[in-house]
Amino acid sequence: MSIALWIGQILLAIVFLMAGGMKTTQSREKIDESGFADFSLGTVRLIGVLELLGAIGIVLPALTGILPWLTPLAAIGLALTMIGAAITHLRRSEYPNIIVNAVIFALAAFVAYGRFVLAPI
């Protein structure tokens, strides 16, 4: 079970490092092209920073053994991020994107449950 959880943690870290990196480094024009035109630049940057922190938090505490209880909390935070993303896509009638949000949500929920209950660090 621990191996499956580590795979899930690494996948989540990769996804959110890429997403957060894009939101924190790209120009306003590129961000607008990515579908964030109805959000202020500050909001997009904040979401990006939170995604980057979640990506770090999903791996680093478990890897180092320093405050390992932060790993499932990071997973919960990433799951909540996916709920917010799904609501945004639902509001825009972007239904295929909701499926992607649901898959990432399920992976984050699996990691949170796994690190709290099945194989705590």
BELQUI-V284894 format. One line per field, one symbol per residue. ss: DSSP state (H for helix, E for strand, - for the rest). phi: phi as a letter, one per 20 degrees, with the letter a starting at -180 (. if undefined). psi: psi as a letter, one per 30 degrees, with the letter a starting at -180 (. if undefined). A space follows every 10 residues. Layout:
# BELQUI-V284894
ss: ???
phi: ???
psi: ???
This chain:
# BELQUI-V284894
ss: -HHHHHHHHH HHHHHHHHHH HHHHH--HHH HHHHHH---- HHHHHHHHHH HHHHHHHHHH HHHH----HH HHHHHHHHHH HHHHHHHHHH H---HHHHHH HHHHHHHHHH HHHHHHHH-- -
phi: .fffffffff ffffgeffff fffedffgff fffeodfedf ffffffgfff ffffffffdg fffenelfff ffffffffff ffffffffff femeffffff gfffgfffff ffffeedfbf e
psi: eeeeeeeeee eeeeefeeee eeffflleee eeffggfgkl eeeeeeeeee eeeeeeffee eeefgjhfff efeeeeeeee eeeeeeeeee eghieefeee eeeeeeeeee eeeefeeeil .
